Amino acid sequence: KVFVCHHSLFQKKKKNVKDNLKGKSKTTKCPAKIDITIKLTTKDTCKKDSYVKDGLPAIIVFTNVHNHTLISGEALSFLRPTEDVHCVFNGYFNSGLGISESIKIHEEKIELKYGINSTELANAHINSKYRTVRYWYDEWKEIHLGPLDGNGVFQGGLCKHCVIFRPVVKRGLLGSFIVKEFTKYNDFHFHAKKHMQSDWHKQSVFQSTHFIEKIIEKNLFCATHDIAIRGKSENNGNFHDLLQFRIEAGDTVLSDHLKTCHGKAKYTSHRIQNELILLCGFILRDKIVKEAAVTVAPTSAGRYFSSDVGRLDGHSASDDREKYGEFHTLFHQLLEQEEDFFSYMRMTKSTFYYILENIREKIQKQSNFRRCISPEERLMVTLSFVSVFTINNRNNALILNFKGGI
């Protein structure tokens, strides 16, 4: 029996155009191997071989010379995961986590134990690959949910609102779209519209909308009062305390939902809160942009501020910049107080124009509004920003003024 390195040529195609169409191969012709030979134990071999006579019929030859690194991320990723890691991921699946969430939590645990820059993150012996976790998840689903042949797996349609926020039965029985899947696909649209018009569905939609509004209200309350939603550690946090306070105040919808719903449908996890905060930010940003698009307000200096969502008209923008633009104003201040400006910049006038002649062509190519912003203006404002701003915010300030068009 011969055990070879996975970078060897054993049972692999040669790396050429004909044999390997992809043009990629992990083969490095590694000579490392373990050669195990077991001799037959007979009367003849016992007479001729003293080792076989003493009960040592095996010959093991180690060639422990690799022509590639053994501690790289690629080499560590080929290691087999342990059974303990398999059991850990089964625990994640039993808790209701999916593949991506399980991998993320497992990596966070490894970072806490070994450090962020640890090589254990690339070690498949501890941190399994996605395809391995996917295989384990498929095994877990087949054991707990049944095979993918219709036994134990939903094969029809369900209403998300009615499943998560199950309506109260006052008359009749709950049927398709709620407690069992709808499988009559030839009449699917007709029955789906009929379900949407039912009182049960309207009740569930009202409860779901009312519940999500309460969740968002708690986030907005924490944001407007400068209260942290949760800390760095895993605890209830202010957000969960506000929910509990609302339940104690007599909110039956919130109380019933948190008691009866599935763990993944509570909308109270920190990931859902981050998503809701991002959505609120997007809505607020769009609202500000729409209001600013139609706003033209005079300032104390007699200049005007205007914003447009779309592309600015070239002629109107040029006219406004020539009258009220910052480049135009600063450039004329330079012409009026030329001596003071160059003494402040610690350079002579000849040095300024020498730099200008060397970069004039590049400035003209990169200028969005060439008629109203001359190269002299751009260089002057650039030098003023270089002298006033620090290194950390200098680039951001230049990008904001040159590309943003202030």
DOTILO-18010 format. One record per residue (C-alpha): residue number from 0; x, y, z. Coordinates in Angstrom, 2 decimals. Each point is the difference from the previous one (the first is absolute). Last residue first. Layout:
BEGIN
REC  num        x        y        z
REC  NUM        X        Y        Z
...
END
This chain:
BEGIN
REC  num        x        y        z
REC  405   -18.69    72.56    -4.47
REC  404     0.18    -2.36    -2.96
REC  403     0.03    -3.41     1.64
REC  402     3.00    -0.99    -2.09
REC  401     2.25     2.95     0.87
REC  400    -1.37     1.03     3.40
REC  399    -0.85    -3.36     1.55
REC  398     3.00    -1.73    -1.55
REC  397     2.32     2.68     1.38
REC  396    -1.49    -0.23     3.49
REC  395     0.15    -3.78     0.03
REC  394     3.64     0.08    -1.06
REC  393     0.95     2.45     2.73
REC  392    -1.89    -1.72     2.83
REC  391     2.81    -2.12     1.42
REC  390     2.90     2.15    -1.21
REC  389    -1.21     3.08     1.84
REC  388    -1.83     2.84    -1.67
REC  387     1.22     3.60    -0.29
REC  386     3.17    -0.18    -2.09
REC  385    -1.10    -2.71    -2.42
REC  384    -3.45     1.57    -0.25
REC  383     1.49     3.34    -0.99
REC  382     2.29    -1.66    -2.50
REC  381    -2.92    -1.76    -1.64
REC  380    -2.03     3.22    -0.05
REC  379     2.79     1.79    -1.86
REC  378     0.60    -2.89    -2.39
REC  377    -3.69    -0.19    -0.91
REC  376    -0.34     3.76    -0.47
REC  375     3.05     0.22    -2.22
REC  374    -1.23    -2.95    -2.06
REC  373    -3.22     1.90    -0.75
REC  372    -3.37    -0.96     1.39
REC  371    -2.89     1.61    -1.94
REC  370     0.79    -1.23    -3.52
REC  369     1.57    -3.32     0.91
REC  368    -2.93    -1.41     1.97
REC  367     0.85    -3.68     0.57
REC  366     3.75     0.60     0.24
REC  365     2.14    -3.15    -0.26
REC  364     1.44     0.78    -3.42
REC  363     0.54     3.69     0.79
REC  362     1.79    -0.84     3.24
REC  361     2.34    -2.41    -1.79
REC  360     0.92     2.64    -2.58
REC  359     0.67     2.64     2.65
REC  358     2.21    -2.28     2.11
REC  357     3.48     1.18    -0.96
REC  356    -0.98     3.57    -0.84
REC  355    -1.78     0.39     3.33
REC  354     2.98    -1.19     2.01
REC  353     2.16     2.67    -1.65
REC  352    -2.80     2.52     0.51
REC  351     0.05    -0.56     3.75
REC  350     3.78    -0.06     0.20
REC  349     0.20     3.34    -1.84
REC  348    -2.44     1.56     2.46
REC  347     2.19    -1.01     2.91
REC  346    -0.80    -2.60     2.58
REC  345    -0.71    -0.11     3.71
REC  344    -3.77    -0.44    -0.50
REC  343    -0.65     2.91     2.40
REC  342     2.58     2.13    -1.78
REC  341    -1.61    -0.91    -3.31
REC  340    -3.43     1.07     1.24
REC  339     1.15     3.24     1.58
REC  338     1.72     1.11    -3.20
REC  337    -2.94    -0.87    -2.25
REC  336    -2.67     1.73     2.01
REC  335    -2.34     1.20    -2.79
REC  334     0.91    -2.76    -2.46
REC  333    -0.30    -2.68     2.68
REC  332    -3.37     1.36     1.11
REC  331    -1.05    -0.24    -3.62
REC  330     0.96    -3.67    -0.03
REC  329    -1.83    -0.63     3.25
REC  328    -3.27     1.36    -1.37
REC  327     0.19    -1.84    -3.35
REC  326     0.89    -3.31     1.60
REC  325    -2.77     0.38     2.57
REC  324    -2.67     0.44    -2.65
REC  323    -2.55     2.84     0.24
REC  322     0.09     1.81    -3.33
REC  321     2.29    -2.17    -2.16
REC  320    -1.31    -3.14     1.69
REC  319    -3.62     0.92    -0.63
REC  318     0.70     0.68    -3.67
REC  317     1.88    -3.28    -0.41
REC  316    -2.77    -1.97     1.65
REC  315    -2.61     1.63    -2.24
REC  314     2.04    -0.81    -3.11
REC  313     0.81    -3.62     0.88
REC  312    -3.42    -1.09     1.20
REC  311     0.42    -2.07     3.09
REC  310    -0.55    -3.75    -0.22
REC  309    -2.78    -1.32     2.20
REC  308    -0.60     0.34     3.70
REC  307     0.28     3.76     0.01
REC  306     1.21     2.24     2.79
REC  305    -0.03     3.74     0.47
REC  304     1.76     2.37     2.39
REC  303    -0.01     3.69    -0.75
REC  302     2.42     2.82     0.64
REC  301    -0.88     3.31     1.64
REC  300     2.48    -0.48     2.84
REC  299    -2.80    -0.68     2.48
REC  298    -1.24    -2.92    -2.04
REC  297    -2.90    -0.18    -2.47
REC  296    -2.02    -3.27    -0.10
REC  295    -0.86    -2.02    -3.12
REC  294    -1.74    -3.26     0.88
REC  293    -1.55    -2.27    -2.62
REC  292     2.71    -2.65    -0.06
REC  291     0.72     0.51     3.70
REC  290    -3.40    -1.44     0.93
REC  289     0.52    -3.04    -2.22
REC  288     3.54    -0.51     1.31
REC  287    -1.13     0.26     3.62
REC  286    -2.79    -2.54    -0.55
REC  285     2.34    -2.39    -1.78
REC  284     2.46     0.21     2.90
REC  283    -2.72    -0.60     2.59
REC  282    -1.27    -3.05    -1.88
REC  281     3.52    -1.42    -0.36
REC  280     0.77     0.61     3.68
REC  279    -3.22    -1.69     1.10
REC  278     0.93    -2.99    -2.16
REC  277     3.46    -0.13     1.57
REC  276    -1.48     0.11     3.50
REC  275    -2.43    -2.78    -0.90
REC  274     2.86    -2.16    -1.28
REC  273     2.04     0.61     3.15
REC  272    -3.01    -0.91     2.14
REC  271    -0.49    -3.21    -1.98
REC  270     3.63    -0.95     0.65
REC  269    -0.30     0.81     3.71
REC  268    -2.87    -2.45     0.39
REC  267    -3.50     1.24     0.90
REC  266    -1.99    -0.67    -3.18
REC  265    -1.74    -2.92     1.78
REC  264    -0.19    -2.26    -3.05
REC  263     3.18    -2.08     0.46
REC  262    -1.04    -1.18     3.48
REC  261    -3.41    -1.11    -1.21
REC  260    -3.04     1.95     1.16
REC  259    -2.21    -0.76     3.02
REC  258     1.40     2.01     2.91
REC  257     1.52     2.93    -1.91
REC  256    -3.15     0.35    -2.11
REC  255    -2.43    -0.19     2.90
REC  254     1.84     2.70     1.97
REC  253     0.32     2.39    -2.92
REC  252    -3.67    -0.30    -0.89
REC  251    -1.05     0.19     3.67
REC  250     1.63     3.36     0.71
REC  249    -1.02     0.54     3.63
REC  248     2.64     2.26     1.56
REC  247     1.96    -3.09     1.08
REC  246     0.41    -0.88    -3.67
REC  245     1.29     3.50    -0.80
REC  244     2.51    -0.20     2.87
REC  243     1.18    -3.37    -1.31
REC  242     0.55     1.51    -3.43
REC  241     1.88     2.92     1.55
REC  240     2.20    -2.42     1.96
REC  239     0.70    -1.92    -3.20
REC  238     1.29     3.18    -1.66
REC  237     1.96     1.13     3.05
REC  236     2.19    -3.11     0.00
REC  235    -0.94    -3.62     0.58
REC  234     3.57    -1.20     0.16
REC  233     2.70    -1.41    -2.29
REC  232     2.96     2.32     0.56
REC  231     0.91     3.03    -2.09
REC  230    -3.01     1.93     1.20
REC  229    -3.52     0.23    -1.35
REC  228    -2.33     2.65    -1.38
REC  227     2.18     2.83     1.31
REC  226    -2.01     3.03     1.08
REC  225     0.54     3.42    -1.62
REC  224    -3.61     1.07     0.61
REC  223    -0.86     0.32    -3.71
REC  222     1.73    -3.30    -0.85
REC  221    -1.47    -2.05     2.85
REC  220    -3.49     1.29    -0.78
REC  219     0.51    -0.65    -3.71
REC  218     0.98    -3.61     0.72
REC  217    -3.02    -0.48     2.27
REC  216    -2.30     1.54    -2.61
REC  215     1.40    -2.39    -2.63
REC  214    -1.03    -3.01     2.10
REC  213    -3.42     1.51     0.62
REC  212    -0.50     0.60    -3.72
REC  211     1.01    -3.62    -0.63
REC  210    -2.75    -1.19     2.37
REC  209    -2.74     2.16    -1.51
REC  208     0.92    -1.10    -3.52
REC  207     0.01    -3.67     1.04
REC  206    -3.27     0.33     1.93
REC  205    -1.75     1.81    -2.85
REC  204     1.26    -2.54    -2.54
REC  203    -1.27    -2.85     2.20
REC  202    -3.45     1.57     0.35
REC  201    -0.21     0.67    -3.73
REC  200     0.92    -3.63    -0.69
REC  199    -2.67    -1.34     2.34
REC  198    -2.62     2.41    -1.33
REC  197     0.37    -1.43    -3.50
REC  196     0.87     2.15    -3.02
REC  195     3.60    -1.28    -0.19
REC  194    -1.28    -3.58     0.14
REC  193    -2.22     0.57    -3.03
REC  192     2.94     1.47    -1.89
REC  191     2.05    -3.11     0.84
REC  190    -2.91    -2.27    -0.94
REC  189    -0.25     1.49    -3.49
REC  188     3.76     0.20    -0.53
REC  187     0.59    -3.65     1.02
REC  186    -2.77    -1.60    -2.04
REC  185     2.27    -2.21    -2.16
REC  184     2.50    -0.17     2.87
REC  183    -2.27    -1.98     2.29
REC  182     2.67    -0.65     2.65
REC  181    -0.87     2.44     2.81
REC  180     2.06    -0.76     3.08
REC  179    -1.56    -0.73     3.34
REC  178    -0.60     2.03     3.16
REC  177    -0.34     3.45    -1.57
REC  176     0.08     0.04    -3.84
REC  175    -2.66    -2.73    -0.07
REC  174    -2.23    -0.59     3.00
REC  173    -0.96     1.66     3.25
REC  172    -3.41    -1.17     1.15
REC  171    -3.37     1.73     0.16
REC  170    -1.07     2.91     2.17
REC  169     1.84     2.01     2.60
REC  168     3.51    -1.31    -0.61
REC  167     2.65     2.54     1.02
REC  166     2.51     0.69    -2.76
REC  165     3.51    -1.50    -0.05
REC  164     2.63     2.74    -0.09
REC  163     3.00    -1.94    -1.33
REC  162    -2.01    -2.38    -2.19
REC  161    -2.68     2.52    -1.01
REC  160     2.53     2.69    -0.98
REC  159     2.22    -2.39    -1.97
REC  158    -2.85    -1.57    -1.94
REC  157     0.88    -3.54    -1.06
REC  156     0.46    -1.64    -3.41
REC  155     0.61    -3.66    -0.75
REC  154     2.59    -2.79     0.24
REC  153     0.87     0.34     3.67
REC  152     2.63    -2.55     1.03
REC  151    -0.68    -2.90     2.39
REC  150    -0.47    -2.61    -2.72
REC  149    -0.08     1.79    -3.36
REC  148     3.02    -1.65    -1.59
REC  147     2.68     2.21     1.55
REC  146     0.60    -2.37     2.90
REC  145    -1.43     0.56     3.49
REC  144     0.03     3.06     2.22
REC  143     2.15    -1.16     2.93
REC  142     2.28    -2.61    -1.59
REC  141    -0.05     1.36    -3.56
REC  140     0.47     3.54     1.26
REC  139     3.03    -1.00     2.13
REC  138     1.62    -1.78    -2.93
REC  137    -0.56     3.02    -2.24
REC  136     1.49     2.23     2.72
REC  135     3.07    -2.22     0.32
REC  134     0.56     0.17    -3.76
REC  133    -0.37     3.80     0.06
REC  132     2.43     0.22     2.89
REC  131     2.53    -1.92    -2.08
REC  130    -0.66     2.16    -3.07
REC  129     0.48     3.15     2.08
REC  128     3.37    -1.07     1.33
REC  127     0.60    -1.15     3.56
REC  126     1.73     2.11     2.63
REC  125     1.71    -2.45     2.39
REC  124     1.71    -2.59    -2.24
REC  123    -0.71     2.34    -2.92
REC  122     2.78     2.25     1.33
REC  121    -0.32     3.39    -1.67
REC  120    -1.48     1.65     3.10
REC  119     2.55    -1.89     2.13
REC  118     2.74     2.14    -1.54
REC  117    -0.83     2.71     2.54
REC  116    -0.40     3.60    -1.09
REC  115    -3.19     0.62     2.00
REC  114     1.14    -1.83     3.12
REC  113     0.02    -3.62     1.18
REC  112    -3.06    -0.27     2.28
REC  111    -1.99     3.10    -0.94
REC  110     0.83    -0.42    -3.68
REC  109    -0.99    -3.68     0.11
REC  108    -3.34     0.91     1.60
REC  107    -0.61     2.63    -2.70
REC  106     0.78    -2.58    -2.68
REC  105    -2.60    -2.38     1.46
REC  104    -2.60     2.78     0.11
REC  103     0.61     0.86    -3.65
REC  102    -0.03    -3.62    -1.16
REC  101    -3.29    -0.66     1.82
REC  100    -1.59     3.15    -1.42
REC   99     1.02    -0.93    -3.55
REC   98    -1.32    -3.57     0.25
REC   97    -3.26     0.69     1.79
REC   96    -0.71     0.40     3.69
REC   95    -3.08    -1.48     1.68
REC   94     1.59    -1.11     3.26
REC   93     0.12    -3.61    -1.25
REC   92     2.11     1.20    -2.93
REC   91     2.52     1.63     2.33
REC   90     0.17    -3.17     2.10
REC   89     0.64    -2.01    -3.14
REC   88     2.84     2.43    -0.67
REC   87     1.60    -0.84     3.35
REC   86    -0.41    -3.74    -0.59
REC   85     1.86     0.25    -3.31
REC   84     2.76     2.00     1.70
REC   83     0.38    -2.82     2.53
REC   82     0.15    -2.54    -2.83
REC   81     3.12     1.67    -1.30
REC   80     0.35     1.84    -3.28
REC   79     2.38    -1.37    -2.65
REC   78     2.96     2.13    -1.01
REC   77     0.04     1.48    -3.51
REC   76    -0.45     3.59     1.21
REC   75     3.28    -0.16     1.92
REC   74     1.99    -0.38    -3.23
REC   73    -1.76     2.93    -1.65
REC   72     0.43     2.24     3.02
REC   71     3.72    -0.64     0.06
REC   70     1.66    -2.04     2.72
REC   69     1.28    -2.96    -2.02
REC   68     1.95     1.82    -2.69
REC   67     0.87    -1.80    -3.20
REC   66     2.72    -2.41    -1.19
REC   65    -0.76    -2.46     2.79
REC   64     2.61    -2.38     1.43
REC   63    -1.34    -2.53     2.50
REC   62     0.67    -3.16    -1.98
REC   61    -0.92    -2.64     2.57
REC   60     0.51    -3.72    -0.74
REC   59    -1.97    -2.56     1.98
REC   58     0.91    -3.69    -0.30
REC   57    -2.41    -2.44     1.65
REC   56     0.65    -3.67     0.92
REC   55     1.33     0.60     3.51
REC   54    -0.87    -3.20     1.90
REC   53     3.57    -1.07     0.88
REC   52     0.10    -2.46    -2.92
REC   51    -1.23     2.72    -2.33
REC   50     2.92     2.17     1.15
REC   49     2.49    -2.87    -0.44
REC   48    -0.93    -0.47    -3.65
REC   47     1.13    -3.19    -1.80
REC   46    -1.32    -2.69     2.35
REC   45    -3.19     1.90     0.91
REC   44    -0.54     0.78    -3.66
REC   43     0.08    -3.73    -0.88
REC   42    -2.26    -1.05     2.82
REC   41    -2.55     2.65    -0.96
REC   40    -0.90     3.47     1.22
REC   39    -0.67     2.10    -3.07
REC   38     1.66     3.38     0.03
REC   37    -1.82     3.24     0.74
REC   36     1.25     3.08    -1.89
REC   35    -0.89     3.55     1.10
REC   34     1.29     2.94    -2.03
REC   33    -0.67     3.44     1.52
REC   32     0.42     2.88    -2.45
REC   31     1.63     3.36    -0.66
REC   30     1.29     0.35    -3.57
REC   29    -2.10     3.12    -0.85
REC   28    -0.43     0.32    -3.75
REC   27    -1.50     3.49     0.49
REC   26    -3.53    -0.93    -1.06
REC   25    -2.69     2.45     1.11
REC   24    -1.10     0.45    -3.59
REC   23    -1.47     2.71    -2.20
REC   22    -0.06     0.27    -3.79
REC   21    -3.73    -0.71    -0.04
REC   20     0.31    -2.32    -3.01
REC   19     2.44    -2.31     1.75
REC   18     0.95    -2.92    -2.24
REC   17     0.19     1.86    -3.30
REC   16     1.22     3.42     1.12
REC   15     2.60    -1.30     2.41
REC   14     0.26    -0.73     3.69
REC   13     0.06    -3.76     0.12
REC   12    -3.04    -1.70     1.37
REC   11     0.07    -1.47     3.45
REC   10    -0.01    -3.56     1.31
REC    9     3.17     0.52     2.10
REC    8     1.86     3.09    -1.18
REC    7     0.57     1.30     3.53
REC    6    -1.58     3.06     1.63
REC    5    -2.43    -2.15     2.01
REC    4     3.00    -1.64     1.67
REC    3     0.27    -3.75    -0.39
REC    2    -1.10    -3.00     2.08
REC    1     1.27    -3.27    -1.47
REC    0    -1.34    -3.42     0.97
END
